[in-house]
Amino acid sequence: MNILLITILSSFLFYGCNTSNSVTSDASSTKVNNSAPYYWLPSTLPRNLKTSVDFSADETTAIREMATAWETAVDDQVNFFLTTDTTPEISSLSMNLDSVGEDGVNGVYKITSWPLSLSTRALAVTQIFGRRFNVGASNEYVRIEHADILVNENIYDFRTSDPGTAGSYDLRTVILHELGHFLGLGHKYGDTIMRPSIGTSFKMQAPSTSIDAPDLADRYGVTLALTPLNALVSAPKRPLSVGPQAPGDMIKIIIELHPTGECVHKENGVIINYHLTEL
């Protein structure tokens, strides 16, 4: 069985990563659409989201509150997460991210020894494993099968209340963003937690009703009581067919955002898109 590994390196630094350009890869005999939507099948929800035992009580509470915030955003019509369990920390310079994805644990980890395979400049990383279906068709999609969130506490400080230490980032904001990736959402601009960059002073602790909630609701087939008309047009549509069509070849996508303003997209270790981000 072919497995698709998508690793989204989401760096909450000072520059945005403009991923609006669709990139099509010739990594296999059939072209794949790198902007195809991805999500969990309803039958696999809720996910047991375990927090690292290294998080403090306040940090653990913050993480669980942000998981609940995504459910509230869709009027509690979908139970995305179970958040009562913890998991041992996995900090290691030699961490094998593939093995983390095969451990059966959907974890949020407090990484104090950032793995050498990741850019040290990343503020947080969401790693997603899945399988691609309907490759090359208009209803191509990725079925998520595993995901993890890594928080870079080797380099950065995070706060759970203001003002926090100088130069610290709001942990709830970071986690809310990464959980959006965990559920399949990509970067967007505007009034959204999925903006491609934040600063130390930025704080957003609930998905926006104008962009985030409609986006997630559409992704999971939910009708909200109040949905802005502009959101109905802009939200990525969920494919009509989610059956067991033949999956495409295994690929590994990494998106790196560097503090120099560079945005690097790699597929199977090869750069397929590179550009300077807009400041």
Contacts in CASP RR format, 6 or more apart in sequence:
PFRMAT RR
TARGET T0000
AUTHOR 0000-0000-0000
METHOD contacts of the structure
MODEL  1
MNILLITILSSFLFYGCNTSNSVTSDASSTKVNNSAPYYWLPSTLPRNLK
TSVDFSADETTAIREMATAWETAVDDQVNFFLTTDTTPEISSLSMNLDSV
GEDGVNGVYKITSWPLSLSTRALAVTQIFGRRFNVGASNEYVRIEHADIL
VNENIYDFRTSDPGTAGSYDLRTVILHELGHFLGLGHKYGDTIMRPSIGT
SFKMQAPSTSIDAPDLADRYGVTLALTPLNALVSAPKRPLSVGPQAPGDM
IKIIIELHPTGECVHKENGVIINYHLTEL
1 131 0 8 1.000
1 247 0 8 1.000
2 131 0 8 1.000
2 247 0 8 1.000
2 248 0 8 1.000
2 249 0 8 1.000
2 250 0 8 1.000
3 129 0 8 1.000
3 130 0 8 1.000
3 131 0 8 1.000
3 145 0 8 1.000
3 250 0 8 1.000
4 129 0 8 1.000
4 130 0 8 1.000
4 131 0 8 1.000
4 132 0 8 1.000
4 142 0 8 1.000
4 247 0 8 1.000
4 248 0 8 1.000
4 250 0 8 1.000
4 251 0 8 1.000
4 252 0 8 1.000
5 98 0 8 1.000
5 127 0 8 1.000
5 128 0 8 1.000
5 129 0 8 1.000
5 130 0 8 1.000
5 250 0 8 1.000
5 251 0 8 1.000
5 252 0 8 1.000
5 253 0 8 1.000
6 38 0 8 1.000
6 127 0 8 1.000
6 128 0 8 1.000
6 129 0 8 1.000
6 130 0 8 1.000
6 142 0 8 1.000
6 251 0 8 1.000
6 252 0 8 1.000
6 253 0 8 1.000
7 97 0 8 1.000
7 125 0 8 1.000
7 127 0 8 1.000
7 128 0 8 1.000
7 252 0 8 1.000
7 253 0 8 1.000
7 254 0 8 1.000
7 255 0 8 1.000
8 125 0 8 1.000
8 126 0 8 1.000
8 127 0 8 1.000
8 128 0 8 1.000
8 181 0 8 1.000
8 186 0 8 1.000
8 253 0 8 1.000
8 255 0 8 1.000
9 118 0 8 1.000
9 119 0 8 1.000
9 122 0 8 1.000
9 125 0 8 1.000
9 254 0 8 1.000
9 255 0 8 1.000
9 256 0 8 1.000
9 257 0 8 1.000
10 122 0 8 1.000
10 123 0 8 1.000
10 124 0 8 1.000
10 125 0 8 1.000
10 126 0 8 1.000
10 177 0 8 1.000
10 178 0 8 1.000
10 181 0 8 1.000
10 187 0 8 1.000
10 196 0 8 1.000
10 255 0 8 1.000
10 257 0 8 1.000
11 17 0 8 1.000
11 119 0 8 1.000
11 121 0 8 1.000
11 122 0 8 1.000
11 123 0 8 1.000
11 124 0 8 1.000
11 197 0 8 1.000
11 256 0 8 1.000
11 257 0 8 1.000
11 258 0 8 1.000
11 259 0 8 1.000
12 123 0 8 1.000
12 124 0 8 1.000
12 169 0 8 1.000
12 174 0 8 1.000
12 177 0 8 1.000
12 197 0 8 1.000
12 198 0 8 1.000
12 199 0 8 1.000
13 121 0 8 1.000
13 123 0 8 1.000
13 197 0 8 1.000
13 199 0 8 1.000
13 257 0 8 1.000
13 258 0 8 1.000
13 259 0 8 1.000
14 197 0 8 1.000
14 199 0 8 1.000
14 259 0 8 1.000
15 197 0 8 1.000
15 257 0 8 1.000
15 258 0 8 1.000
15 259 0 8 1.000
15 261 0 8 1.000
15 277 0 8 1.000
15 279 0 8 1.000
16 187 0 8 1.000
16 195 0 8 1.000
16 196 0 8 1.000
16 197 0 8 1.000
16 257 0 8 1.000
16 261 0 8 1.000
16 263 0 8 1.000
16 277 0 8 1.000
16 278 0 8 1.000
17 187 0 8 1.000
17 196 0 8 1.000
17 197 0 8 1.000
17 255 0 8 1.000
17 257 0 8 1.000
17 263 0 8 1.000
17 277 0 8 1.000
18 196 0 8 1.000
18 263 0 8 1.000
18 275 0 8 1.000
18 277 0 8 1.000
18 278 0 8 1.000
19 35 0 8 1.000
19 186 0 8 1.000
19 187 0 8 1.000
19 196 0 8 1.000
19 255 0 8 1.000
19 263 0 8 1.000
19 265 0 8 1.000
21 273 0 8 1.000
21 275 0 8 1.000
22 33 0 8 1.000
22 34 0 8 1.000
22 35 0 8 1.000
23 34 0 8 1.000
23 35 0 8 1.000
23 265 0 8 1.000
23 272 0 8 1.000
23 273 0 8 1.000
24 31 0 8 1.000
24 32 0 8 1.000
24 33 0 8 1.000
24 34 0 8 1.000
25 31 0 8 1.000
25 32 0 8 1.000
25 34 0 8 1.000
25 251 0 8 1.000
25 267 0 8 1.000
25 272 0 8 1.000
27 249 0 8 1.000
27 251 0 8 1.000
27 267 0 8 1.000
27 268 0 8 1.000
27 270 0 8 1.000
28 135 0 8 1.000
28 248 0 8 1.000
28 249 0 8 1.000
28 251 0 8 1.000
30 135 0 8 1.000
30 136 0 8 1.000
30 248 0 8 1.000
30 249 0 8 1.000
31 135 0 8 1.000
31 136 0 8 1.000
32 132 0 8 1.000
32 135 0 8 1.000
32 136 0 8 1.000
32 140 0 8 1.000
32 248 0 8 1.000
32 251 0 8 1.000
33 136 0 8 1.000
33 140 0 8 1.000
34 253 0 8 1.000
34 265 0 8 1.000
34 267 0 8 1.000
34 272 0 8 1.000
36 132 0 8 1.000
36 140 0 8 1.000
36 141 0 8 1.000
36 142 0 8 1.000
37 141 0 8 1.000
37 142 0 8 1.000
37 184 0 8 1.000
37 219 0 8 1.000
37 236 0 8 1.000
37 237 0 8 1.000
37 238 0 8 1.000
37 239 0 8 1.000
38 128 0 8 1.000
38 130 0 8 1.000
38 141 0 8 1.000
38 142 0 8 1.000
38 143 0 8 1.000
38 144 0 8 1.000
38 184 0 8 1.000
39 141 0 8 1.000
39 142 0 8 1.000
39 143 0 8 1.000
39 144 0 8 1.000
39 183 0 8 1.000
39 184 0 8 1.000
39 219 0 8 1.000
39 220 0 8 1.000
39 238 0 8 1.000
40 47 0 8 1.000
40 80 0 8 1.000
40 143 0 8 1.000
40 144 0 8 1.000
40 183 0 8 1.000
40 184 0 8 1.000
41 143 0 8 1.000
41 242 0 8 1.000
42 78 0 8 1.000
42 220 0 8 1.000
44 145 0 8 1.000
45 78 0 8 1.000
45 79 0 8 1.000
45 80 0 8 1.000
46 79 0 8 1.000
46 80 0 8 1.000
46 81 0 8 1.000
46 82 0 8 1.000
47 80 0 8 1.000
47 81 0 8 1.000
47 82 0 8 1.000
47 106 0 8 1.000
47 147 0 8 1.000
47 182 0 8 1.000
48 81 0 8 1.000
48 82 0 8 1.000
48 85 0 8 1.000
48 106 0 8 1.000
49 67 0 8 1.000
49 81 0 8 1.000
49 82 0 8 1.000
49 83 0 8 1.000
49 106 0 8 1.000
49 107 0 8 1.000
49 108 0 8 1.000
49 182 0 8 1.000
50 85 0 8 1.000
50 86 0 8 1.000
50 87 0 8 1.000
50 105 0 8 1.000
50 106 0 8 1.000
50 107 0 8 1.000
50 108 0 8 1.000
51 59 0 8 1.000
51 60 0 8 1.000
51 63 0 8 1.000
51 64 0 8 1.000
51 83 0 8 1.000
51 85 0 8 1.000
51 86 0 8 1.000
51 87 0 8 1.000
51 107 0 8 1.000
51 108 0 8 1.000
52 86 0 8 1.000
52 87 0 8 1.000
52 88 0 8 1.000
52 89 0 8 1.000
52 90 0 8 1.000
52 107 0 8 1.000
52 108 0 8 1.000
52 109 0 8 1.000
52 110 0 8 1.000
53 86 0 8 1.000
53 87 0 8 1.000
53 88 0 8 1.000
53 89 0 8 1.000
54 89 0 8 1.000
54 91 0 8 1.000
54 110 0 8 1.000
54 112 0 8 1.000
55 63 0 8 1.000
55 108 0 8 1.000
55 110 0 8 1.000
56 160 0 8 1.000
58 160 0 8 1.000
58 161 0 8 1.000
59 110 0 8 1.000
59 158 0 8 1.000
59 160 0 8 1.000
59 171 0 8 1.000
60 86 0 8 1.000
61 160 0 8 1.000
62 160 0 8 1.000
62 171 0 8 1.000
62 172 0 8 1.000
62 175 0 8 1.000
63 83 0 8 1.000
63 108 0 8 1.000
63 171 0 8 1.000
63 175 0 8 1.000
64 83 0 8 1.000
65 172 0 8 1.000
65 205 0 8 1.000
66 172 0 8 1.000
66 175 0 8 1.000
66 176 0 8 1.000
66 179 0 8 1.000
66 205 0 8 1.000
67 80 0 8 1.000
67 81 0 8 1.000
67 83 0 8 1.000
67 179 0 8 1.000
68 81 0 8 1.000
68 83 0 8 1.000
69 176 0 8 1.000
69 205 0 8 1.000
69 206 0 8 1.000
69 207 0 8 1.000
70 80 0 8 1.000
70 81 0 8 1.000
70 176 0 8 1.000
70 179 0 8 1.000
70 180 0 8 1.000
70 183 0 8 1.000
70 207 0 8 1.000
70 216 0 8 1.000
71 78 0 8 1.000
71 79 0 8 1.000
71 80 0 8 1.000
71 81 0 8 1.000
72 206 0 8 1.000
73 206 0 8 1.000
73 207 0 8 1.000
73 209 0 8 1.000
73 212 0 8 1.000
73 213 0 8 1.000
73 216 0 8 1.000
73 217 0 8 1.000
74 213 0 8 1.000
74 216 0 8 1.000
74 217 0 8 1.000
74 220 0 8 1.000
74 222 0 8 1.000
74 224 0 8 1.000
75 222 0 8 1.000
75 224 0 8 1.000
75 225 0 8 1.000
77 217 0 8 1.000
77 222 0 8 1.000
78 220 0 8 1.000
78 222 0 8 1.000
80 183 0 8 1.000
81 179 0 8 1.000
87 105 0 8 1.000
87 107 0 8 1.000
87 109 0 8 1.000
89 109 0 8 1.000
89 110 0 8 1.000
89 111 0 8 1.000
89 112 0 8 1.000
90 100 0 8 1.000
90 109 0 8 1.000
90 111 0 8 1.000
91 109 0 8 1.000
91 110 0 8 1.000
91 111 0 8 1.000
91 112 0 8 1.000
91 113 0 8 1.000
91 114 0 8 1.000
91 154 0 8 1.000
92 113 0 8 1.000
92 115 0 8 1.000
93 113 0 8 1.000
93 114 0 8 1.000
93 115 0 8 1.000
93 116 0 8 1.000
94 115 0 8 1.000
94 116 0 8 1.000
95 113 0 8 1.000
95 115 0 8 1.000
95 117 0 8 1.000
97 115 0 8 1.000
97 117 0 8 1.000
97 118 0 8 1.000
97 127 0 8 1.000
100 127 0 8 1.000
100 148 0 8 1.000
101 127 0 8 1.000
101 129 0 8 1.000
101 146 0 8 1.000
101 148 0 8 1.000
102 146 0 8 1.000
104 146 0 8 1.000
105 148 0 8 1.000
106 146 0 8 1.000
106 147 0 8 1.000
106 148 0 8 1.000
106 182 0 8 1.000
107 148 0 8 1.000
107 149 0 8 1.000
108 148 0 8 1.000
108 149 0 8 1.000
108 151 0 8 1.000
108 175 0 8 1.000
108 178 0 8 1.000
109 148 0 8 1.000
109 149 0 8 1.000
109 150 0 8 1.000
109 151 0 8 1.000
110 151 0 8 1.000
110 153 0 8 1.000
111 150 0 8 1.000
111 151 0 8 1.000
111 152 0 8 1.000
111 153 0 8 1.000
111 154 0 8 1.000
112 153 0 8 1.000
112 154 0 8 1.000
113 154 0 8 1.000
114 120 0 8 1.000
114 152 0 8 1.000
114 154 0 8 1.000
114 155 0 8 1.000
118 125 0 8 1.000
118 150 0 8 1.000
119 256 0 8 1.000
119 258 0 8 1.000
120 152 0 8 1.000
120 154 0 8 1.000
120 155 0 8 1.000
121 155 0 8 1.000
121 257 0 8 1.000
121 258 0 8 1.000
121 259 0 8 1.000
122 152 0 8 1.000
122 256 0 8 1.000
122 257 0 8 1.000
123 151 0 8 1.000
123 152 0 8 1.000
123 155 0 8 1.000
123 156 0 8 1.000
123 169 0 8 1.000
123 174 0 8 1.000
124 149 0 8 1.000
124 150 0 8 1.000
124 151 0 8 1.000
124 152 0 8 1.000
124 174 0 8 1.000
124 177 0 8 1.000
124 178 0 8 1.000
125 149 0 8 1.000
125 150 0 8 1.000
125 152 0 8 1.000
125 178 0 8 1.000
126 147 0 8 1.000
126 148 0 8 1.000
126 149 0 8 1.000
126 150 0 8 1.000
126 178 0 8 1.000
126 180 0 8 1.000
126 181 0 8 1.000
126 182 0 8 1.000
127 147 0 8 1.000
127 148 0 8 1.000
127 149 0 8 1.000
127 150 0 8 1.000
128 144 0 8 1.000
128 146 0 8 1.000
128 147 0 8 1.000
128 181 0 8 1.000
128 182 0 8 1.000
128 184 0 8 1.000
129 144 0 8 1.000
129 145 0 8 1.000
129 146 0 8 1.000
129 147 0 8 1.000
130 142 0 8 1.000
130 143 0 8 1.000
130 144 0 8 1.000
130 145 0 8 1.000
130 146 0 8 1.000
131 142 0 8 1.000
131 143 0 8 1.000
131 145 0 8 1.000
131 247 0 8 1.000
131 248 0 8 1.000
132 140 0 8 1.000
132 141 0 8 1.000
132 142 0 8 1.000
132 143 0 8 1.000
132 247 0 8 1.000
132 248 0 8 1.000
132 251 0 8 1.000
133 140 0 8 1.000
133 141 0 8 1.000
133 142 0 8 1.000
133 143 0 8 1.000
133 242 0 8 1.000
133 243 0 8 1.000
133 244 0 8 1.000
133 245 0 8 1.000
133 246 0 8 1.000
133 247 0 8 1.000
133 248 0 8 1.000
134 140 0 8 1.000
134 141 0 8 1.000
134 239 0 8 1.000
134 241 0 8 1.000
134 245 0 8 1.000
135 246 0 8 1.000
135 247 0 8 1.000
135 248 0 8 1.000
139 239 0 8 1.000
139 240 0 8 1.000
139 241 0 8 1.000
140 239 0 8 1.000
141 238 0 8 1.000
141 239 0 8 1.000
141 242 0 8 1.000
143 242 0 8 1.000
144 184 0 8 1.000
147 181 0 8 1.000
147 182 0 8 1.000
149 175 0 8 1.000
149 178 0 8 1.000
149 179 0 8 1.000
149 182 0 8 1.000
151 158 0 8 1.000
151 171 0 8 1.000
151 174 0 8 1.000
151 175 0 8 1.000
151 178 0 8 1.000
156 168 0 8 1.000
156 169 0 8 1.000
157 164 0 8 1.000
157 165 0 8 1.000
157 167 0 8 1.000
157 168 0 8 1.000
157 169 0 8 1.000
158 168 0 8 1.000
158 169 0 8 1.000
158 170 0 8 1.000
158 171 0 8 1.000
158 174 0 8 1.000
159 165 0 8 1.000
159 168 0 8 1.000
159 169 0 8 1.000
159 170 0 8 1.000
159 171 0 8 1.000
160 171 0 8 1.000
160 172 0 8 1.000
162 170 0 8 1.000
162 203 0 8 1.000
167 200 0 8 1.000
168 200 0 8 1.000
169 198 0 8 1.000
169 199 0 8 1.000
169 200 0 8 1.000
170 202 0 8 1.000
170 203 0 8 1.000
170 205 0 8 1.000
172 203 0 8 1.000
172 205 0 8 1.000
173 193 0 8 1.000
173 198 0 8 1.000
173 202 0 8 1.000
173 203 0 8 1.000
173 204 0 8 1.000
173 205 0 8 1.000
174 198 0 8 1.000
176 193 0 8 1.000
176 204 0 8 1.000
176 205 0 8 1.000
176 206 0 8 1.000
176 207 0 8 1.000
177 193 0 8 1.000
177 194 0 8 1.000
177 195 0 8 1.000
177 198 0 8 1.000
180 186 0 8 1.000
180 193 0 8 1.000
180 194 0 8 1.000
180 212 0 8 1.000
180 216 0 8 1.000
181 194 0 8 1.000
183 216 0 8 1.000
183 219 0 8 1.000
184 219 0 8 1.000
185 194 0 8 1.000
185 212 0 8 1.000
185 215 0 8 1.000
185 216 0 8 1.000
185 219 0 8 1.000
186 194 0 8 1.000
187 194 0 8 1.000
187 195 0 8 1.000
187 196 0 8 1.000
188 194 0 8 1.000
188 195 0 8 1.000
188 211 0 8 1.000
188 215 0 8 1.000
189 195 0 8 1.000
189 196 0 8 1.000
190 211 0 8 1.000
191 208 0 8 1.000
191 210 0 8 1.000
191 211 0 8 1.000
192 207 0 8 1.000
192 208 0 8 1.000
192 210 0 8 1.000
192 211 0 8 1.000
192 212 0 8 1.000
193 204 0 8 1.000
193 206 0 8 1.000
193 207 0 8 1.000
193 208 0 8 1.000
193 212 0 8 1.000
194 211 0 8 1.000
194 212 0 8 1.000
194 215 0 8 1.000
196 257 0 8 1.000
196 277 0 8 1.000
197 257 0 8 1.000
207 213 0 8 1.000
207 216 0 8 1.000
209 226 0 8 1.000
209 228 0 8 1.000
210 228 0 8 1.000
210 230 0 8 1.000
210 231 0 8 1.000
211 231 0 8 1.000
211 234 0 8 1.000
213 224 0 8 1.000
213 227 0 8 1.000
213 231 0 8 1.000
214 224 0 8 1.000
214 227 0 8 1.000
214 228 0 8 1.000
214 231 0 8 1.000
214 232 0 8 1.000
214 235 0 8 1.000
215 231 0 8 1.000
215 235 0 8 1.000
215 236 0 8 1.000
216 222 0 8 1.000
217 223 0 8 1.000
217 224 0 8 1.000
217 227 0 8 1.000
217 235 0 8 1.000
218 235 0 8 1.000
218 236 0 8 1.000
218 237 0 8 1.000
218 238 0 8 1.000
219 235 0 8 1.000
219 236 0 8 1.000
219 238 0 8 1.000
220 238 0 8 1.000
221 238 0 8 1.000
251 267 0 8 1.000
251 268 0 8 1.000
252 267 0 8 1.000
252 268 0 8 1.000
252 269 0 8 1.000
253 265 0 8 1.000
253 266 0 8 1.000
253 267 0 8 1.000
254 264 0 8 1.000
254 265 0 8 1.000
254 266 0 8 1.000
254 269 0 8 1.000
255 263 0 8 1.000
255 264 0 8 1.000
255 265 0 8 1.000
255 266 0 8 1.000
256 262 0 8 1.000
256 263 0 8 1.000
256 264 0 8 1.000
256 265 0 8 1.000
256 266 0 8 1.000
257 263 0 8 1.000
257 277 0 8 1.000
258 264 0 8 1.000
261 276 0 8 1.000
261 277 0 8 1.000
261 279 0 8 1.000
262 274 0 8 1.000
262 276 0 8 1.000
262 277 0 8 1.000
263 273 0 8 1.000
263 274 0 8 1.000
263 275 0 8 1.000
263 276 0 8 1.000
263 277 0 8 1.000
264 271 0 8 1.000
264 273 0 8 1.000
264 274 0 8 1.000
265 271 0 8 1.000
265 272 0 8 1.000
265 273 0 8 1.000
265 274 0 8 1.000
266 272 0 8 1.000
END
